[in-house]
Amino acid sequence: MAEEQPLHLTFLGKNTQNGGSPTLFATNRGTYVIQSWKVKGHHDRVEIPHRLLAHTRPGTSVGAALEDTGRGTFILSGTPVTDVEALAQMNAPDHETSVEVPVGQEIWVNADTAR
């Protein structure tokens, strides 16, 4: 079985809000890592502010289902980050965790509409 490559992070953006520091990273694996608030009872879910998604790379999206909380945040699921070096780089406070999610392609409903 092939060994999984180490996770290298590239900072894309941050939205500080309510004592947290939700952050979006791109990875060398072609994924996104999202550091944000823990969702009680779920080690594979984070809550993020809507505005964090503005930091995705052009033409891409977060490739995970987003559950709108109705209070300016989404909850999403991903693979918990366990790479020790990546976790050290993020230095997340105790009330935050990180998940890795696929990068999706941004698709506009009406492709004829100018952005």
Secondary structure, DSSP 8 states (H G I E B T S, - for coil): --------EEEEEE--BTTB--EEEEETTSEEEEEEEEETTEEEEEEEEGGGGGGS-TTEEE-S-EEE-SSSEEEEE-EE---HHHHHHH---TTEEEEEEEEEE---SSTTS--
